[in-house]
C-alpha cells in the first residue's frame, strides 16, 4: 500500500482556476452587453415615405461593422 502523507492539490487548483476564469468571462460579457444597451441615439425623422428606410436597428448594425 502506498503511504500518501502529502496531498497533491494541483488538480483542485486547476479546477478552481478554470471556474474562476469562466465566471470572470461571463461577468465581462454581461457588463459589455449592458453598457451597449444603455447608449441612446437620436432618431431623425425620415423624409421619404417609400423605398429604403434607415431605421435604428439598421444603424446599429452599420455601427457594429
N, C-alpha and C positions, 0 to 999 in steps of 0.2 A: 504494500500500500504506500502511496506517495504521501510524504509528510509536507503539507502546504500550510505553513505558518503565515506566509506573506500573501495577501490577497492582491491580485492584479486588477486594478481599476481602470485600465486603459479602455476597455470595451464600454464601460459605463460613461467614461468621459467623452468618448466619441459620440455616443448616442445623445448625451446631453448637449454637446456642441451642435450636432445636426438639428436637434429640436429647436434650440435657440436660434439658429440661422433661419429655419423655416418660419418661426414666429416673427422674427425681425423683418423678413422679407414680406410677410403678409401685412404687417403694420405699415411698412413703407408703401406698399402697393395701395393700401386702403387710404392713406393720407394723401397720396398723389391724386386719386380719383376725387376726393372731397375738395381739394384745392382747385381742381379743374372745374368742378361743377359749381363752385362759388363765384366764378367770373361772370360778370354781366356785360352784355354787349348791346349798344343802342341799335334798334332796328329802324332802318329808314323805310318809309313807305314806298312801295313800288309804283312807278308811274304807269308802266304798261299793264294792260289787263290780259293780253293774250301772249302766248309764247313762253319762253324760258323765264322762270322766276327764281331769283336767288334768295331762298328762304334761309332761316337761321341754321337749320341743320346742314344745309349745303355749305354755308360759310364756315361752320365748324369743321366740316370735312376738308375744305380747302386749307384752313389754318393748320390742320394736322399733318399736311403733306410736307 
